[in-house]
Amino acid sequence: MMDSNMRRAAGSAAVLAVAAGLAVAAFPGTASGASGTVTWTDGNSKFTRTVSDTTPIAGETITVTTMFERTGIPVEYIYSVKDAHPTCLTPVAGSGKMGGDQVSLDTSAPDSVSASFSVVKYPVYPNISPKSQTFEVQYTVGVNCARDTPLSTSMSYNGSLGAGNYTDKGPSLTVSSDANSTTTLAPVSGAKVNTPTTLTATVSPAAAGGTIQFNAGDQVLGTIPVAANGTASIGWTPGAAGNYNITATFSGRTGVSGSTTTQAVTVADVTTTPTTTPKPSTGSF
């Protein structure tokens, strides 16, 4: 392949290296496993793609980057980038970046995101700065992703030297387990003997599916299906005063693991104040 305005032939690039096992700093809600990197060349163009976690858990967020470099003249301007992803990944709104700048993403396709730029905005020089440009996007790993199955990613782009379509470069990722869930109980206050009280539990991530079993100590109060908003409720009428451990246990659903939570609730006794009958008036002298 020669560097010219002719279209680059897809698949002509040679993969140079694949590296995995790099540590990624953990942030809330983001993946923290082993990253995967693949590097290849096409003529005087060099590409490096990295997936921040190649074995994520459903519900986590991963970052995919593609770095563009030039190993020889002339300069190339990057016009657009298309990042292909498994359909079970959801692009994170506002996560698109090019050269460190936030960019708008076209997310209309179910299996890719794309971004277009000014034709002179992002040059890549072989010998002066900037020597590279990096495209970045984040995805949320869906609970509907296949488990223990390699899922491919790829990239294509268009630039001043032509276009490249690299459908077989990767890196791939493998979703290895179910998403973690959390179950919480709404605070219960003012509970009284022989007075109905509503217990409400909420599961995150929220979706219909699975059940929640409510317990008051060792007593099973009932098992309620989880609604689309992630909640389930049951009525409880305590028969005696005292301290109770109220437990809500989520069964789990397809792609989401189960979880449980416990809340200490104090039930007050209901005391009746005697009614005093007024004494009859004896009049006055």
Buried (B, 14 or more C-beta within 10 A) or exposed (E): BEBEEEEBEBEEBEBEEEBBEEEBEEEEEBBBBBBBBBBBBBBBBBBBBBBBBBBBBBBBBBBBBBBBBBEEEEBBBBBBBBBBBBEBBBBBEEBBBBBEEEBEBBBEEEEBBBBBBEEEBBBBBBEEEBBBBBBBBBBBBBBEBEEEEEBBBBBBBBBBBBBBBBEEBBBBBBBBEBBBBEBBBEEBEEBBBEEEBEBBBBBBBEBEBBBBBBBBEEEEBBEBEBBEEBBBBBEBEBEEBEEBEBBBBBBBBEBBBBBBBEBEBEBEEEEEEEEEEEEEEEEEE
